[in-house]
Amino acid sequence: MDVMKESLVFHKKYGGKVGTHLKADIVDKEVLGLAYTPGVAEPCKEIYLDKDKVYDYTWKKNTIAVVSDGTAVLGLGDIGPQAALPVMEGKCNLLKKFGDVDAVPIVLDTKDPEEIISIVKAIAPTFGGINLEDISAPRCVEIERRLINELDIPVFHDDQHGTAIVVAAGIINSLKLVGKDPSTCTAVVSGTGAAGNSIIRMLNKLGIGEIYGFNSRGIIIREDADKYNFLEKELMEITNYSNKRLSLEEAMKEADIFVGVSARDVLNKQMVSSMKEKSIVFALANPIPEISYDDAKEAGAYIVGTGRSDKPNQVNNILAFPGLFRGALDCRASKITEDMKLAAAVGLASLVTDEKLNQEYVIPDAFDERVSQMVAKEVIRVANESKISRI
């Protein structure tokens, strides 16, 4: 089967992958009067008196916006808002399928961070949360941080944090399997953009002893601070504590863990072979990883994860974002915090029991029905503990 041709037929057949449906069918004049005039005036008046009642009387309690400017679509790059719309529709499908969250795709014909922030703030009263998607770095971080601070609903950039949560869950279980303490481990992260930045922060929260971050210009190091954007400057504080100017090849000789969110063929077999005993390699570049699953295994990597569905240990954001929004909506959290993300990772890891944990199963399957429930439960628990839930 030619997947590309089949995909075009599929999308054209349905004319888009999302639509709207009626929760209350208009079967007669009585229902019409309740759904619209004159009955609709009553909830309007209630909400006018108490804005929080919008959650009781409208779709806000279970609906989020998936917002993009189309500047960083996975594997395609800056393709613009119209071309990005099928991806946003797909994200809405996944939210509904795996989290029972209603979602609306919104693509914006602007790349200006200030305009994007202004537009999202203006539409926010309609939605219970905002999922930012496929916005290029470092703009995506600036936009997300501003919106988190300026809105009272959860804002989440999945390209950053969804990947980091699932990677962290895989690393937790991988270290358990190989019997290594995080504090004694060295991790190499290739790629310091949106996803790499969040992954490094999550590895730091897990207590990894040393982290080397690499971008296209080399290792993150303090003496090059004048060359960095604000994200890379922040990473200087939690990476390369020994301030070594290493090549990727040299750093790999010190590494217990490699995580790649960069570019194809960054690693070769020799570099993987040089890693410490029982090494862990998560090569996640799409559509072609830093090193193939088979090559990494042949080179001696003990555990290998990829972004591919046809190989073991798939790092798939589906494991994170539906449950995160499900939990945040259910408790009406005002934000999704770093503690929620870490709790989600630990919860995900716990779904792989000690009896089933092995080299090819360190991350739960995307179709495991427990996943969304576990993530939602952890989000609600932390939201309640930190007093940011409104239920």
C-alpha positions as CSV (number, residue, x, y, z in Angstrom):
1,M,0.0,0.0,0.0
2,D,1.3,3.5,-0.9
3,V,0.7,5.2,2.4
4,M,1.1,8.7,0.9
5,K,-1.6,8.2,-1.7
6,E,-3.8,6.4,0.8
7,S,-3.5,9.3,3.2
8,L,-4.7,11.8,0.5
9,V,-7.7,9.6,-0.3
10,F,-8.5,9.3,3.4
11,H,-8.3,13.0,4.1
12,K,-10.3,14.0,1.0
13,K,-13.0,11.4,1.8
14,Y,-13.7,12.9,5.1
15,G,-13.0,16.5,4.2
16,G,-11.2,17.1,7.5
17,K,-11.1,14.8,10.6
18,V,-13.2,16.8,13.0
19,G,-16.7,18.4,13.1
20,T,-19.4,19.4,15.6
21,H,-22.3,17.3,16.9
22,L,-25.4,18.1,18.9
23,K,-25.4,17.1,22.5
24,A,-29.1,18.0,22.7
25,D,-31.0,17.1,19.5
26,I,-33.5,19.7,18.3
27,V,-36.5,17.3,18.0
28,D,-39.4,19.7,18.5
29,K,-40.3,23.3,19.3
30,E,-40.1,22.8,23.1
31,V,-36.4,21.7,22.8
32,L,-35.8,24.5,20.3
33,G,-37.1,27.0,22.9
34,L,-34.8,25.6,25.6
35,A,-31.7,25.4,23.4
36,Y,-32.1,28.9,21.9
37,T,-34.6,31.6,22.4
38,P,-36.2,32.2,24.9
39,G,-34.6,29.5,27.2
40,V,-31.0,30.4,26.5
41,A,-31.4,33.7,28.3
42,E,-31.4,32.0,31.7
43,P,-27.9,30.5,31.6
44,C,-26.7,33.8,30.1
45,K,-28.0,35.7,33.1
46,E,-26.5,33.2,35.5
47,I,-23.1,33.5,33.9
48,Y,-23.3,37.3,33.9
49,L,-23.7,37.2,37.7
50,D,-21.0,34.5,38.2
51,K,-18.5,34.0,35.3
52,D,-17.4,30.6,36.8
53,K,-20.8,29.2,35.9
54,V,-19.8,29.2,32.3
55,Y,-18.2,25.8,33.2
56,D,-21.7,24.5,34.3
57,Y,-23.7,25.7,31.3
58,T,-21.4,25.6,28.3
59,W,-18.8,23.5,26.5
60,K,-16.0,25.3,28.2
61,K,-15.7,22.6,30.9
62,N,-14.6,20.0,28.3
63,T,-13.2,21.9,25.3
64,I,-9.7,23.2,24.5
65,A,-8.2,25.1,21.5
66,V,-5.4,23.6,19.5
67,V,-3.5,26.7,18.3
68,S,-0.7,26.9,15.8
69,D,1.0,29.3,13.4
70,G,2.4,26.4,11.3
71,T,6.0,27.4,11.7
72,A,7.4,24.1,13.1
73,V,5.3,21.2,11.9
74,L,7.0,17.9,12.7
75,G,9.1,16.7,9.7
76,L,7.9,19.5,7.5
77,G,9.0,22.7,9.1
78,D,7.5,26.2,8.4
79,I,4.6,25.3,6.1
80,G,2.2,28.0,7.1
81,P,-1.2,27.9,8.8
82,Q,-3.3,26.4,6.0
83,A,-0.9,23.5,5.4
84,A,-0.7,22.9,9.2
85,L,-4.5,22.6,9.6
86,P,-4.6,18.8,9.0
87,V,-2.1,18.3,11.8
88,M,-4.2,20.4,14.2
89,E,-7.3,18.4,13.2
90,G,-5.4,15.2,13.9
91,K,-4.4,16.5,17.4
92,C,-8.0,17.2,18.1
93,N,-8.8,13.6,17.1
94,L,-6.3,12.2,19.6
95,L,-7.5,14.4,22.4
96,K,-11.1,13.1,21.9
97,K,-10.0,9.4,21.4
98,F,-7.6,9.1,24.2
99,G,-8.8,11.7,26.7
100,D,-12.5,12.3,25.8
101,V,-11.6,16.0,25.5
102,D,-13.4,18.1,22.9
103,A,-10.9,20.2,20.9
104,V,-11.1,22.8,18.1
105,P,-8.2,23.4,15.6
106,I,-7.2,27.0,15.2
107,V,-4.4,28.2,12.8
108,L,-3.2,31.7,12.9
109,D,-1.9,33.7,9.9
110,T,0.8,35.5,11.9
111,K,4.2,34.7,13.3
112,D,4.4,37.7,15.6
113,P,4.5,36.4,19.2
114,E,2.7,39.5,20.5
115,E,-0.2,39.0,18.0
116,I,-0.4,35.3,18.8
117,I,-0.5,36.1,22.6
118,S,-3.2,38.7,22.0
119,I,-5.4,36.5,19.9
120,V,-5.2,33.5,22.3
121,K,-6.1,35.8,25.2
122,A,-9.0,37.2,23.2
123,I,-10.5,33.7,22.5
124,A,-9.7,32.2,25.9
125,P,-13.2,32.8,27.4
126,T,-14.5,30.2,25.0
127,F,-12.2,27.4,26.1
128,G,-11.2,25.4,29.2
129,G,-7.6,25.1,28.0
130,I,-5.1,26.0,25.3
131,N,-2.8,23.5,23.5
132,L,-0.1,25.3,21.6
133,E,1.3,23.2,18.7
134,D,4.0,23.4,16.1
135,I,5.2,26.9,16.9
136,S,9.0,27.3,16.3
137,A,11.5,27.8,19.1
138,P,12.3,29.9,21.0
139,R,9.1,31.8,20.2
140,C,7.0,29.0,21.5
141,V,8.5,29.2,24.9
142,E,8.0,32.9,25.1
143,I,4.4,32.6,24.0
144,E,3.6,29.8,26.4
145,R,5.2,31.5,29.4
146,R,3.3,34.7,28.8
147,L,0.0,32.9,28.4
148,I,0.5,30.8,31.5
149,N,1.0,34.0,33.5
150,E,-1.7,36.0,31.8
151,L,-4.5,33.4,31.6
152,D,-6.5,31.5,34.3
153,I,-6.8,28.4,32.2
154,P,-4.2,25.6,31.5
155,V,-1.8,26.4,28.6
156,F,0.4,23.6,27.4
157,H,2.9,23.4,24.5
158,D,2.9,19.7,23.7
159,D,6.0,19.7,21.5
160,Q,8.0,20.8,24.5
161,H,6.5,19.0,27.5
162,G,4.6,16.0,26.1
163,T,7.8,14.6,24.7
164,A,9.7,15.3,27.9
165,I,7.1,13.6,30.1
166,V,7.2,10.4,28.1
167,V,11.0,10.4,27.8
168,A,11.2,10.9,31.6
169,A,8.9,7.9,32.2
170,G,11.0,5.8,29.9
171,I,14.2,6.9,31.6
172,I,12.8,6.1,35.1
173,N,12.0,2.6,34.0
174,S,15.2,2.1,32.1
175,L,17.4,3.1,35.1
176,K,15.3,0.7,37.2
177,L,16.0,-2.1,34.8
178,V,19.8,-1.4,34.5
179,G,20.1,-0.8,38.2
180,K,21.7,2.6,38.0
181,D,21.1,5.6,40.4
182,P,20.2,8.8,38.5
183,S,22.7,10.8,40.4
184,T,25.6,8.7,39.1
185,C,24.5,8.9,35.5
186,T,25.6,11.2,32.7
187,A,23.1,12.1,29.9
188,V,23.8,13.6,26.5
189,V,20.9,15.4,24.9
190,S,21.2,16.3,21.2
191,G,18.9,19.2,20.4
192,T,18.3,22.2,22.7
193,G,15.2,23.6,21.0
194,A,11.7,23.3,22.4
195,A,11.6,19.6,23.1
196,G,15.3,19.3,24.1
197,N,15.0,22.2,26.5
198,S,12.1,20.6,28.3
199,I,13.7,17.1,28.3
200,I,16.9,18.6,29.9
201,R,14.8,20.2,32.6
202,M,12.9,17.0,33.3
203,L,16.2,15.0,33.5
204,N,17.4,17.5,35.9
205,K,14.3,17.1,38.0
206,L,14.9,13.3,37.9
207,G,18.3,13.9,39.5
208,I,20.6,13.0,36.6
209,G,24.1,13.8,37.8
210,E,25.5,15.4,34.7
211,I,23.8,16.5,31.5
212,Y,25.5,17.6,28.3
213,G,23.3,19.6,25.9
214,F,24.3,19.9,22.3
215,N,22.9,22.1,19.5
216,S,24.0,22.5,15.9
217,R,27.0,24.6,17.1
218,G,28.2,22.1,19.7
219,I,28.0,21.7,23.5
220,I,26.3,24.2,25.7
221,I,29.1,25.9,27.7
222,R,29.2,29.0,29.8
223,E,32.0,30.8,27.9
224,D,29.8,30.9,24.8
225,A,26.9,32.6,26.5
226,D,27.0,35.6,24.2
227,K,26.1,33.3,21.3
228,Y,23.0,31.9,22.9
229,N,19.3,32.7,22.9
230,F,17.5,33.0,26.3
231,L,16.6,29.3,26.3
232,E,20.2,28.2,25.9
233,K,21.4,30.6,28.5
234,E,18.9,29.1,31.0
235,L,20.3,25.6,30.1
236,M,23.8,26.7,31.1
237,E,22.7,26.7,34.7
238,I,21.7,23.0,34.7
239,T,24.1,21.4,32.2
240,N,27.8,20.8,31.8
241,Y,28.6,21.5,35.4
242,S,32.3,20.7,34.8
243,N,32.3,23.3,31.9
244,K,34.0,20.9,29.5
245,R,34.2,21.8,25.8
246,L,33.5,18.3,24.4
247,S,32.6,17.1,21.0
248,L,29.5,14.9,20.7
249,E,31.8,11.9,20.1
250,E,33.8,12.7,23.3
251,A,30.7,13.3,25.4
252,M,29.2,9.9,24.3
253,K,32.2,8.1,26.0
254,E,31.0,9.5,29.3
255,A,27.3,8.8,28.7
256,D,24.9,6.4,30.3
257,I,22.0,7.9,28.5
258,F,21.5,9.5,25.1
259,V,18.3,11.4,24.1
260,G,18.1,12.8,20.6
261,V,15.6,15.4,19.4
262,S,17.8,16.8,16.7
263,A,18.5,15.4,13.2
264,R,19.0,12.2,11.3
265,D,22.2,10.2,11.5
266,V,23.8,12.3,14.3
267,L,25.1,9.1,15.9
268,N,27.0,6.2,14.5
269,K,27.6,2.7,15.8
270,Q,31.0,3.5,17.1
271,M,29.7,6.4,19.3
272,V,27.0,4.1,20.8
273,S,29.6,1.4,21.4
274,S,31.7,3.9,23.3
275,M,29.0,4.6,25.9
276,K,29.0,3.1,29.4
277,E,27.8,-0.3,30.2
278,K,24.1,-1.0,29.8
279,S,23.6,2.2,27.9
280,I,20.2,3.8,27.1
281,V,19.6,5.4,23.7
282,F,16.4,7.3,22.9
283,A,16.8,8.5,19.3
284,L,13.7,10.5,18.6
285,A,14.3,12.6,15.5
286,N,11.5,12.3,13.0
287,P,11.0,11.0,10.4
288,I,14.5,9.5,10.5
289,P,16.2,9.2,13.9
290,E,19.7,10.1,15.1
291,I,20.5,6.3,14.7
292,S,18.2,3.5,13.7
293,Y,16.9,1.1,16.3
294,D,18.6,-1.8,14.7
295,D,22.0,0.0,14.4
296,A,21.8,1.1,18.1
297,K,21.1,-2.4,19.3
298,E,23.8,-3.9,17.1
299,A,26.3,-1.3,18.6
300,G,25.5,-2.6,22.1
301,A,22.8,-0.2,23.5
302,Y,21.0,-2.1,26.2
303,I,17.7,-0.2,25.9
304,V,16.6,1.7,22.7
305,G,13.6,4.0,22.3
306,T,12.4,5.7,19.2
307,G,9.5,7.8,17.9
308,R,8.5,5.0,15.6
309,S,5.4,2.8,16.0
310,D,7.0,-0.2,14.4
311,K,9.7,-0.5,17.0
312,P,9.7,-1.2,20.8
313,N,9.6,1.6,23.4
314,Q,7.9,4.2,21.3
315,V,8.1,7.7,22.8
316,N,4.6,8.9,21.8
317,N,3.1,12.2,23.1
318,I,-0.3,10.5,23.1
319,L,0.8,9.0,26.4
320,A,0.8,12.5,28.0
321,F,-1.3,15.3,26.6
322,P,-4.8,13.7,26.5
323,G,-4.5,12.7,30.2
324,L,-3.0,16.0,31.2
325,F,-5.9,18.0,29.7
326,R,-8.4,15.5,31.0
327,G,-7.1,16.0,34.6
328,A,-6.7,19.7,34.3
329,L,-10.3,20.1,33.0
330,D,-11.8,17.8,35.5
331,C,-10.4,19.8,38.5
332,R,-10.6,23.1,36.6
333,A,-6.9,23.8,37.2
334,S,-5.7,27.3,36.4
335,K,-2.4,26.0,35.0
336,I,-0.3,22.9,34.3
337,T,2.8,23.0,36.5
338,E,6.2,21.5,36.4
339,D,5.2,19.3,39.4
340,M,2.2,18.0,37.4
341,K,4.4,17.1,34.5
342,L,6.8,15.2,36.8
343,A,4.0,13.4,38.5
344,A,2.6,12.4,35.1
345,A,5.9,10.9,34.2
346,V,6.2,8.9,37.4
347,G,2.6,7.8,37.0
348,L,3.2,6.6,33.4
349,A,6.3,4.7,34.5
350,S,4.4,3.0,37.2
351,L,2.1,1.3,34.7
352,V,5.0,-0.9,33.6
353,T,5.1,-3.4,36.5
354,D,8.4,-5.0,37.7
355,E,7.1,-8.3,36.3
356,K,6.7,-7.0,32.8
357,L,9.6,-4.5,32.7
358,N,12.2,-5.6,30.1
359,Q,14.5,-4.1,27.4
360,E,11.6,-3.8,24.9
361,Y,9.0,-2.6,27.3
362,V,10.0,0.4,29.4
363,I,7.1,2.7,28.2
364,P,3.4,1.9,28.3
365,D,1.6,1.2,25.0
366,A,-0.4,4.1,23.5
367,F,-3.5,2.0,23.5
368,D,-3.2,1.0,27.1
369,E,-6.5,2.2,28.5
370,R,-5.0,3.0,31.9
371,V,-2.7,5.7,30.5
372,S,-5.0,8.7,30.3
373,Q,-6.7,7.8,33.6
374,M,-3.3,7.5,35.4
375,V,-2.0,10.8,34.0
376,A,-5.3,12.6,34.8
377,K,-5.3,11.2,38.3
378,E,-1.8,12.5,39.0
379,V,-2.6,15.9,37.5
380,I,-5.7,16.2,39.8
381,R,-3.7,15.1,42.8
382,V,-0.9,17.7,42.4
383,A,-3.4,20.4,41.5
384,N,-5.3,19.8,44.7
385,E,-2.1,19.6,46.8
386,S,-0.9,22.9,45.3
387,K,-4.3,24.5,45.6
388,I,-4.6,25.5,41.9
389,S,-7.7,23.4,41.3
390,R,-11.1,25.1,41.4
391,I,-13.1,21.9,42.2
